[in-house]
């Protein structure tokens, strides 16, 4: 389980709820990119 501080990039608190996040990883050779979108449930 990952833990988050419950704040945004400005340090302000975020509300509980369902959030979508996207991760994008480029290969070391630079010719392939892995992209995944998923939901995150934030509970306080």
Backbone as a printed PyTorch tensor [residue, N CA C, xyz], in Angstrom:
tensor([[[  0.8460,  -1.1740,   0.0000],
         [  0.0000,   0.0000,   0.0000],
         [  0.8950,   1.2410,   0.0000]],

        [[  0.5880,   2.1630,  -0.8570],
         [  1.3280,   3.4270,  -0.9030],
         [  0.6500,   4.4280,   0.0130]],

        [[  1.4400,   5.3200,   0.5620],
         [  0.8860,   6.3640,   1.4150],
         [  1.2040,   7.7170,   0.8080]],

        [[  0.2860,   8.6570,   0.9670],
         [  0.4550,  10.0130,   0.4690],
         [  0.1720,  10.9670,   1.6070]],

        [[  0.7590,  12.1290,   1.5280],
         [  0.6000,  13.1070,   2.6020],
         [ -0.7830,  13.7450,   2.6370]],

        [[ -1.5820,  13.6000,   1.5710],
         [ -2.9070,  14.2130,   1.5400],
         [ -2.8740,  15.6700,   1.1330]],

        [[ -1.7710,  16.1020,   0.5020],
         [ -1.6520,  17.4820,   0.0370],
         [ -1.3300,  17.4970,  -1.4560]],

        [[ -1.6160,  18.6260,  -2.0980],
         [ -1.2750,  18.7780,  -3.5060],
         [  0.1320,  19.3610,  -3.6480]],

        [[  0.5270,  19.6860,  -4.8860],
         [  1.8900,  20.1890,  -5.1210],
         [  2.1630,  21.5270,  -4.4450]],

        [[  1.1100,  22.2480,  -4.0320],
         [  1.2730,  23.5230,  -3.3310],
         [  1.2450,  23.3790,  -1.8130]],

        [[  1.0570,  22.1390,  -1.3410],
         [  1.0070,  21.9020,   0.0910],
         [ -0.3780,  22.0560,   0.6950]],

        [[ -1.3880,  22.3480,  -0.1290],
         [ -2.7590,  22.4870,   0.3590],
         [ -3.4000,  21.1100,   0.4940]],

        [[ -4.2300,  20.9040,   1.5150],
         [ -4.8810,  19.6010,   1.6810],
         [ -5.8570,  19.3130,   0.5410]],

        [[ -5.9630,  18.0530,   0.1630],
         [ -6.9310,  17.6410,  -0.8530],
         [ -8.0590,  16.8730,  -0.1820]],

        [[ -9.2200,  16.8820,  -0.8070],
         [-10.4030,  16.2320,  -0.2450],
         [-10.3550,  14.7290,  -0.4740]],

        [[-11.0540,  13.9950,   0.3840],
         [-11.2520,  12.5710,   0.1500],
         [-12.0710,  12.4090,  -1.1230]],

        [[-11.8270,  11.3300,  -1.8500],
         [-12.5980,  11.0910,  -3.0640],
         [-11.8570,  10.1650,  -4.0060]],

        [[-12.3640,  10.0690,  -5.2180],
         [-11.7550,   9.2310,  -6.2460],
         [-11.0330,  10.1460,  -7.2300]],

        [[ -9.7720,   9.8640,  -7.4620],
         [ -8.9360,  10.6450,  -8.3630],
         [ -8.3900,   9.7350,  -9.4490]],

        [[ -8.1810,  10.2750, -10.6350],
         [ -7.5130,   9.5580, -11.7150],
         [ -6.0730,  10.0350, -11.7800]],

        [[ -5.1570,   9.1050, -12.0080],
         [ -3.7600,   9.4950, -12.1950],
         [ -3.2090,   8.7720, -13.4020]],

        [[ -2.1980,   9.3600, -14.0110],
         [ -1.5610,   8.7760, -15.1880],
         [ -0.0560,   8.7270, -14.9490]],

        [[  0.5220,   7.5800, -15.2620],
         [  1.9690,   7.4190, -15.1630],
         [  2.4850,   7.1280, -16.5670]],

        [[  3.5770,   7.7710, -16.9150],
         [  4.1920,   7.6050, -18.2290],
         [  5.6790,   7.3540, -18.0230]],

        [[  6.1650,   6.2290, -18.5540],
         [  7.5680,   5.8440, -18.3830],
         [  8.1700,   5.5840, -19.7540]],

        [[  9.2660,   6.2730, -20.0490],
         [  9.9540,   6.0830, -21.3190],
         [ 11.0840,   5.0830, -21.1280]],

        [[ 11.2820,   4.1900, -22.1220],
         [ 12.3560,   3.2010, -22.0320],
         [ 13.7170,   3.8860, -22.0960]],

        [[ 14.7340,   3.1930, -21.6220],
         [ 16.0860,   3.7630, -21.6380],
         [ 16.5560,   4.0660, -23.0510]],

        [[ 16.1150,   3.2580, -24.0140],
         [ 16.4860,   3.4980, -25.4090],
         [ 15.6960,   4.6650, -25.9980]],

        [[ 14.5860,   5.0080, -25.3630],
         [ 13.7750,   6.1330, -25.8130],
         [ 12.8270,   5.8050, -26.9500]],

        [[ 12.7330,   4.5300, -27.3350],
         [ 11.8690,   4.1990, -28.4700],
         [ 10.5110,   3.6500, -28.0520]],

        [[ 10.2810,   3.4300, -26.7790],
         [  8.9920,   2.9240, -26.2860],
         [  8.5640,   3.7210, -25.0570]],

        [[  7.2680,   3.9220, -24.9360],
         [  6.7090,   4.6040, -23.7710],
         [  5.5590,   3.7780, -23.2150]],

        [[  5.6020,   3.5330, -21.9220],
         [  4.5330,   2.8400, -21.2110],
         [  3.6600,   3.9030, -20.5550]],

        [[  2.3590,   3.8590, -20.8120],
         [  1.4290,   4.8120, -20.2250],
         [  0.2840,   4.0370, -19.5860]],

        [[ -0.0370,   4.3790, -18.3520],
         [ -1.1450,   3.7300, -17.6450],
         [ -1.9310,   4.7830, -16.8940]],

        [[ -3.2420,   4.6980, -17.0030],
         [ -4.1480,   5.5560, -16.2410],
         [ -4.9280,   4.6570, -15.2870]],

        [[ -5.0650,   5.0910, -14.0530],
         [ -5.7790,   4.2990, -13.0450],
         [ -6.4740,   5.2400, -12.0680]],

        [[ -7.3290,   4.6650, -11.2320],
         [ -7.9990,   5.4910, -10.2320],
         [ -7.3690,   5.2580,  -8.8610]],

        [[ -7.4430,   6.2870,  -8.0650],
         [ -6.8990,   6.2650,  -6.7120],
         [ -8.0160,   6.7000,  -5.7880]],

        [[ -8.2510,   5.9660,  -4.7230],
         [ -9.2550,   6.3320,  -3.7370],
         [ -8.5420,   6.9460,  -2.5400]],

        [[ -8.7880,   8.2330,  -2.3020],
         [ -8.1400,   8.9570,  -1.2020],
         [ -9.0870,   8.9740,  -0.0080]],

        [[ -8.6570,   8.3190,   1.0780],
         [ -9.4250,   8.3130,   2.3140],
         [ -8.6260,   8.9860,   3.4050]],

        [[ -9.2850,   9.7860,   4.1910],
         [ -8.6120,  10.4560,   5.3060],
         [ -9.1490,   9.9280,   6.6030]]])
